[in-house]
């Protein structure tokens, strides 16, 4: 086995190239600005570089210098344009492992760089099929969690599968990708209207929201406010604007479908019914936890941890909410899952995101924001809109308070 080359024998350009590759990976895998910048700065220091990173949801600026040279002699700046990242827990974990091996001297920079690039191998057809199935499972599971009638659950599940196929197709068609949120909302709303008109009554708005659950930007809203509270104002503002834009696109697609149905003279039967027994909710929770483990692209060995975190966040928020009110339940769940993620990172030597991200996914306010906007447009009532905004703000405040105090309860020793 060959011995890794020492850092002293590695060129300045090679060290920069590794840090740039690492930063691009962390951005692509959904890391928030404060965690990405902290991780990049720590790695650069270990590689004997001075680095000033600046991250936002659509790009990176990395400025490097060599501390052993006179100021200005070795300054290098990289400006990198990137699309917003998506959560990929497996690749995030592998990126973290590779960086740790390089800093510990178990891998040289060339081997570490090659290992990072190897993460780009094409996904298998089976993996893509599982992603599509997970869309349907997540939508049906949310319907079950809400104890909707069987017809509602079935419609949400079928809509989720169709949206999953649409998302898969949009990856190969850039023009479709720009409008995919609106098209998905039109598809979900159109199917709900057709079923409610010709098959049986539905909880229409709730079925539409359950169908779109994977596309809702609740995590983006939470990350945006988290970045703002961490004084990453540009990144937080940009991410917040992106999340609001997604909600607007989903609402626009839904309203267009409902308007077309009205023009065609369709009269969907709408009901407010949640007749299912308690066991349906528990089955829905298990299915939702599994679906999110797939959608967050966790490694199979991490599925139990991811599923336990997702279920734990939901259960804490539910039972604590019943006892002390919904905001208290969300706060306590966020606090516990943040502390648990930090503990896992500290003693498990792996990214705390494996526990933290799925732990808060069922707490985020994406569904509340879309429901409020839909109700506002349908009823043309500003008071309803104000109530929706207040509900979203209450959830965000409780979540951010939980994240902040969770980090105080058990401080993280790792940025990821």
C-alpha positions as CSV (number, residue, x, y, z in Angstrom):
1,X,0.0,0.0,0.0
2,X,1.5,3.4,-1.1
3,X,2.0,6.1,1.5
4,X,0.1,9.3,0.9
5,X,2.2,12.3,-0.2
6,X,2.7,14.8,2.6
7,X,1.1,18.2,2.2
8,X,4.5,19.9,2.0
9,X,5.0,18.1,-1.3
10,X,1.6,19.2,-2.7
11,X,1.4,22.2,-4.9
12,X,-0.6,25.3,-4.0
13,X,-2.8,24.8,-7.1
14,X,-3.6,21.2,-6.1
15,X,-4.7,22.3,-2.6
16,X,-6.9,25.0,-4.1
17,X,-8.4,22.5,-6.5
18,X,-9.3,20.1,-3.7
19,X,-11.0,22.8,-1.6
20,X,-12.9,24.1,-4.6
21,X,-14.2,20.6,-5.4
22,X,-15.1,20.0,-1.8
23,X,-17.1,23.3,-1.7
24,X,-18.9,22.5,-4.9
25,X,-19.9,19.1,-3.5
26,X,-21.2,20.5,-0.2
27,X,-23.2,23.1,-2.0
28,X,-24.7,20.5,-4.4
29,X,-25.8,18.3,-1.5
30,X,-27.9,21.0,0.2
31,X,-25.5,22.3,2.9
32,X,-26.6,25.7,4.3
33,X,-24.3,28.7,4.0
34,X,-23.0,28.8,7.6
35,X,-22.2,25.1,7.7
36,X,-20.6,25.1,4.2
37,X,-18.4,28.1,5.0
38,X,-17.3,26.7,8.3
39,X,-16.4,23.3,6.8
40,X,-14.5,24.9,3.9
41,X,-12.6,27.2,6.2
42,X,-11.6,24.3,8.5
43,X,-10.4,22.1,5.6
44,X,-8.4,25.0,4.1
45,X,-6.6,25.7,7.3
46,X,-5.6,22.0,7.6
47,X,-4.3,22.3,4.0
48,X,-2.2,25.4,4.9
49,X,-4.4,27.8,2.9
50,X,-6.1,31.0,3.8
51,X,-9.6,30.9,2.4
52,X,-12.5,33.3,2.6
53,X,-15.6,31.5,1.3
54,X,-18.9,33.2,0.4
55,X,-21.9,31.0,-0.3
56,X,-25.4,31.7,-1.6
57,X,-28.0,29.3,-2.9
58,X,-26.9,29.7,-6.6
59,X,-23.2,30.1,-6.3
60,X,-19.9,30.3,-4.5
61,X,-17.0,32.8,-4.2
62,X,-13.8,31.4,-2.8
63,X,-10.8,33.6,-2.3
64,X,-7.4,31.9,-1.5
65,X,-4.0,33.0,-0.4
66,X,-0.8,31.3,0.7
67,X,0.1,32.3,4.3
68,X,3.8,31.6,3.6
69,X,3.9,34.2,0.8
70,X,3.7,38.0,0.9
71,X,0.2,39.4,0.8
72,X,-1.1,39.7,-2.8
73,X,1.5,37.4,-4.4
74,X,-0.7,34.3,-4.4
75,X,-4.2,35.6,-4.2
76,X,-6.7,33.5,-6.2
77,X,-10.4,33.9,-6.5
78,X,-12.9,31.4,-7.9
79,X,-16.4,32.4,-8.8
80,X,-18.7,29.4,-9.3
81,X,-22.3,29.5,-10.6
82,X,-24.3,26.6,-9.4
83,X,-28.0,25.6,-9.2
84,X,-29.6,25.3,-5.8
85,X,-28.5,22.1,-4.0
86,X,-30.6,19.1,-3.1
87,X,-30.3,17.0,0.0
88,X,-28.2,13.9,-0.7
89,X,-27.3,12.3,2.6
90,X,-25.2,9.5,1.2
91,X,-23.0,11.8,-1.0
92,X,-22.7,14.3,1.9
93,X,-21.5,11.6,4.2
94,X,-19.0,10.3,1.6
95,X,-17.7,13.8,1.0
96,X,-17.2,14.3,4.7
97,X,-15.4,11.0,5.0
98,X,-13.1,11.8,2.1
99,X,-12.3,15.2,3.5
100,X,-11.5,13.7,6.9
101,X,-9.2,11.1,5.3
102,X,-7.3,13.8,3.5
103,X,-6.9,16.0,6.6
104,X,-5.8,12.9,8.6
105,X,-3.2,11.9,6.0
106,X,-4.9,8.7,5.1
107,X,-5.4,9.9,1.5
108,X,-3.3,12.3,-0.5
109,X,-4.9,15.2,-2.3
110,X,-4.8,13.5,-5.7
111,X,-6.6,10.4,-4.4
112,X,-9.0,12.5,-2.4
113,X,-9.9,14.6,-5.5
114,X,-10.4,11.5,-7.5
115,X,-12.6,10.0,-4.8
116,X,-14.8,13.1,-4.8
117,X,-15.2,13.0,-8.6
118,X,-16.1,9.3,-8.4
119,X,-19.3,10.3,-6.6
120,X,-20.6,11.5,-10.0
121,X,-21.1,7.9,-11.4
122,X,-24.5,7.6,-13.1
123,X,-27.5,6.5,-11.1
124,X,-29.0,3.1,-11.9
125,X,-32.4,2.6,-13.4
126,X,-33.4,0.9,-10.1
127,X,-32.4,3.9,-8.1
128,X,-34.4,6.2,-10.3
129,X,-37.4,4.0,-10.1
130,X,-37.2,4.0,-6.3
131,X,-37.2,7.8,-6.3
132,X,-40.4,7.8,-8.3
133,X,-42.0,5.2,-6.0
134,X,-40.9,7.3,-3.0
135,X,-42.8,10.3,-4.3
136,X,-46.0,8.2,-4.4
137,X,-45.3,6.7,-1.0
138,X,-44.7,10.1,0.6
139,X,-47.9,11.5,-0.8
140,X,-50.1,8.5,0.3
141,X,-48.4,8.4,3.7
142,X,-49.2,12.1,4.3
143,X,-52.8,11.3,3.5
144,X,-52.7,8.5,5.9
145,X,-51.1,10.7,8.6
146,X,-54.0,13.1,8.2
147,X,-56.5,10.2,8.4
148,X,-58.1,11.0,5.1
149,X,-60.6,8.6,3.5
150,X,-59.2,5.7,1.4
151,X,-60.1,7.4,-1.9
152,X,-58.2,10.6,-0.9
153,X,-55.2,8.5,0.1
154,X,-55.3,6.6,-3.2
155,X,-55.6,9.8,-5.3
156,X,-52.7,11.4,-3.4
157,X,-50.5,8.3,-4.0
158,X,-51.3,8.2,-7.7
159,X,-50.6,11.9,-8.0
160,X,-47.3,11.5,-6.2
161,X,-46.2,8.7,-8.6
162,X,-47.1,10.9,-11.6
163,X,-45.2,13.9,-10.1
164,X,-42.2,11.6,-9.5
165,X,-42.2,10.6,-13.1
166,X,-42.5,14.2,-14.2
167,X,-39.6,15.2,-12.0
168,X,-37.5,12.4,-13.5
169,X,-38.5,13.5,-17.0
170,X,-37.6,17.2,-16.2
171,X,-34.0,16.2,-15.4
172,X,-33.5,15.5,-19.2
173,X,-35.5,18.6,-20.4
174,X,-34.2,22.0,-19.1
175,X,-37.2,23.9,-20.4
176,X,-39.6,21.6,-18.5
177,X,-37.5,21.9,-15.4
178,X,-38.1,25.6,-15.1
179,X,-41.9,25.1,-15.0
180,X,-42.0,21.7,-13.3
181,X,-43.5,23.0,-10.1
182,X,-46.5,24.6,-11.8
183,X,-47.0,21.7,-14.1
184,X,-46.9,19.2,-11.2
185,X,-49.5,21.4,-9.3
186,X,-51.7,21.4,-12.4
187,X,-51.5,17.7,-12.7
188,X,-52.3,17.1,-9.0
189,X,-55.2,19.5,-9.0
190,X,-56.6,18.3,-12.3
191,X,-56.6,14.7,-11.1
192,X,-58.3,15.7,-7.8
193,X,-61.0,17.6,-9.7
194,X,-61.7,14.7,-12.1
195,X,-62.0,12.2,-9.3
196,X,-64.2,14.5,-7.2
197,X,-66.4,15.1,-10.2
198,X,-66.8,11.6,-11.5
199,X,-65.9,9.1,-8.8
200,X,-66.5,10.4,-5.3
201,X,-66.1,13.4,-2.9
202,X,-62.6,14.4,-1.8
203,X,-60.9,16.8,0.7
204,X,-59.8,18.6,-2.4
205,X,-57.2,21.1,-1.1
206,X,-55.8,18.6,1.4
207,X,-55.4,15.9,-1.3
208,X,-53.6,18.4,-3.6
209,X,-51.2,19.5,-0.8
210,X,-50.5,15.8,0.1
211,X,-49.8,15.1,-3.6
212,X,-47.3,18.0,-3.7
213,X,-45.7,17.3,-0.3
214,X,-42.2,16.5,-1.7
215,X,-42.1,19.7,-3.8
216,X,-43.2,22.0,-0.9
217,X,-40.3,24.3,0.2
218,X,-40.7,24.0,3.9
219,X,-37.1,22.9,4.4
220,X,-35.9,25.8,2.2
221,X,-38.0,28.3,4.3
222,X,-36.5,26.9,7.5
223,X,-32.9,27.0,6.2
224,X,-33.5,30.5,4.9
225,X,-34.5,31.8,8.4
226,X,-31.7,29.8,9.9
227,X,-29.2,31.5,7.7
228,X,-30.7,34.9,8.5
229,X,-30.4,34.3,12.2
230,X,-26.7,33.2,11.6
231,X,-26.1,36.6,10.0
232,X,-25.8,35.1,6.5
233,X,-28.1,37.8,5.2
234,X,-27.6,37.5,1.5
235,X,-27.9,33.7,1.4
236,X,-30.9,33.7,3.7
237,X,-32.7,36.4,1.7
238,X,-32.0,34.6,-1.6
239,X,-33.1,31.2,-0.2
240,X,-36.3,32.8,1.3
241,X,-37.1,34.4,-2.0
242,X,-36.6,31.1,-3.8
243,X,-38.9,29.3,-1.4
244,X,-41.6,31.9,-1.8
245,X,-41.3,31.6,-5.6
246,X,-41.8,27.8,-5.3
247,X,-44.9,28.3,-3.3
248,X,-46.3,30.8,-5.8
249,X,-45.6,28.5,-8.7
250,X,-47.4,25.6,-7.0
251,X,-50.3,27.9,-6.2
252,X,-50.4,29.2,-9.7
253,X,-50.5,25.7,-11.2
254,X,-53.2,24.6,-8.8
255,X,-55.4,27.7,-9.5
256,X,-55.0,27.3,-13.3
257,X,-56.3,23.7,-13.1
258,X,-59.2,24.7,-10.9
259,X,-60.1,27.6,-13.2
260,X,-60.0,25.3,-16.3
261,X,-62.2,22.8,-14.5
262,X,-64.7,25.6,-13.8
263,X,-64.7,26.7,-17.4
264,X,-65.4,23.1,-18.5
265,X,-68.4,23.0,-16.1
266,X,-67.0,20.3,-13.8
267,X,-68.6,20.3,-10.3
268,X,-66.2,18.5,-7.9
269,X,-67.8,17.2,-4.7
270,X,-65.8,18.5,-1.7
271,X,-66.0,17.2,1.8
272,X,-64.2,17.6,5.1
273,X,-63.8,14.1,6.4
274,X,-61.1,12.2,8.3
275,X,-62.7,8.9,9.2
276,X,-59.7,6.6,9.6
277,X,-58.8,4.7,12.8
278,X,-55.6,5.4,14.6
279,X,-53.7,2.5,13.1
280,X,-53.8,4.1,9.7
281,X,-51.9,7.1,11.0
282,X,-49.2,4.8,12.4
283,X,-48.8,3.0,9.1
284,X,-48.7,6.4,7.4
285,X,-45.9,7.4,9.7
286,X,-43.8,4.3,8.9
287,X,-44.3,4.8,5.2
288,X,-43.5,8.5,5.3
289,X,-40.3,7.8,7.3
290,X,-39.2,5.2,4.7
291,X,-40.1,7.5,1.8
292,X,-38.1,10.4,3.1
293,X,-35.1,8.1,3.7
294,X,-35.3,7.2,0.0
295,X,-35.9,10.8,-1.1
296,X,-33.1,12.2,1.0
297,X,-30.9,9.6,-0.8
298,X,-29.5,8.1,2.4
299,X,-27.3,5.0,2.3
300,X,-29.2,1.8,3.1
301,X,-27.2,1.3,6.2
302,X,-28.5,4.7,7.4
303,X,-32.2,4.0,6.8
304,X,-32.9,3.0,10.4
305,X,-31.4,6.2,11.7
306,X,-33.1,8.4,9.1
307,X,-36.5,6.7,9.7
308,X,-36.1,6.9,13.5
309,X,-35.3,10.6,13.2
310,X,-38.2,11.4,11.0
311,X,-40.7,9.4,13.1
312,X,-39.2,10.9,16.3
313,X,-39.6,14.5,15.2
314,X,-43.2,13.8,14.3
315,X,-44.1,12.0,17.5
316,X,-42.4,14.6,19.8
317,X,-44.2,17.4,18.1
318,X,-47.5,15.7,18.2
319,X,-47.6,14.5,21.8
320,X,-45.9,17.6,23.1
321,X,-48.2,19.7,21.0
322,X,-51.2,18.0,22.5
323,X,-49.9,18.7,26.0
324,X,-48.6,22.3,25.6
325,X,-49.7,23.6,22.2
326,X,-48.4,23.2,18.7
327,X,-45.6,25.8,18.8
328,X,-44.2,24.1,21.9
329,X,-44.3,20.7,20.3
330,X,-42.4,21.9,17.2
331,X,-39.9,23.8,19.4
332,X,-39.2,20.7,21.5
333,X,-39.0,18.4,18.5
334,X,-36.5,20.7,16.7
335,X,-34.4,21.1,19.9
336,X,-34.2,17.3,20.5
337,X,-33.4,16.4,16.9
338,X,-30.8,19.2,16.6
339,X,-29.1,18.0,19.8
340,X,-29.3,14.4,18.6
341,X,-27.8,15.3,15.3
342,X,-24.9,17.1,17.1
343,X,-24.4,14.1,19.3
344,X,-24.3,11.8,16.3
345,X,-21.7,14.0,14.6
346,X,-19.6,14.4,17.8
347,X,-19.4,10.7,18.7
348,X,-20.3,9.0,15.5
349,X,-17.8,11.1,13.5
350,X,-20.3,11.4,10.7
351,X,-22.5,14.3,9.4
352,X,-25.2,15.3,11.9
353,X,-27.4,16.1,8.9
354,X,-28.2,12.3,8.7
355,X,-30.3,12.8,11.9
356,X,-31.1,16.5,11.9
357,X,-32.5,16.9,8.3
358,X,-35.0,14.0,8.4
359,X,-35.8,14.9,12.0
360,X,-37.3,18.2,11.1
361,X,-38.8,17.5,7.7
362,X,-42.3,16.8,9.1
363,X,-42.2,20.0,11.1
364,X,-41.5,22.5,8.3
365,X,-44.2,24.9,7.2
366,X,-44.4,24.1,3.5
367,X,-47.9,22.7,3.5
368,X,-49.2,25.5,5.7
369,X,-47.8,28.2,3.4
370,X,-49.4,26.6,0.3
371,X,-52.7,26.0,2.0
372,X,-52.9,29.6,3.1
373,X,-52.1,30.9,-0.3
374,X,-54.6,28.7,-2.0
375,X,-57.3,29.7,0.5
376,X,-56.5,33.3,0.1
377,X,-56.8,33.1,-3.7
378,X,-60.0,31.0,-3.6
379,X,-61.8,33.1,-1.0
380,X,-60.3,36.5,-1.9
381,X,-60.1,37.3,1.8
382,X,-57.1,39.1,3.2
383,X,-58.0,38.0,6.8
384,X,-57.5,34.4,5.7
385,X,-54.2,35.4,4.2
386,X,-53.1,37.1,7.4
387,X,-54.0,34.0,9.4
388,X,-51.9,31.8,7.0
389,X,-48.9,34.1,7.3
390,X,-49.2,34.1,11.1
391,X,-49.3,30.3,11.1
392,X,-46.2,30.0,9.0
393,X,-44.4,32.6,11.1
394,X,-45.3,30.7,14.3
395,X,-44.0,27.4,12.9
396,X,-40.8,29.1,11.7
397,X,-40.1,30.8,15.0
398,X,-40.7,27.6,16.9
399,X,-38.4,25.7,14.5
400,X,-35.6,28.2,14.6
401,X,-35.8,28.5,18.4
402,X,-35.5,24.7,18.6
403,X,-32.5,24.7,16.2
404,X,-30.7,27.5,18.1
405,X,-31.3,26.1,21.6
406,X,-30.5,22.6,20.4
407,X,-27.1,23.8,19.4
408,X,-26.7,25.5,22.8
409,X,-27.8,22.3,24.6
410,X,-25.2,20.2,22.8
411,X,-22.8,22.3,20.7
412,X,-21.7,20.8,17.4
413,X,-18.0,20.1,17.0
414,X,-18.4,19.5,13.3
415,X,-19.8,21.9,10.7
416,X,-21.8,19.2,8.8
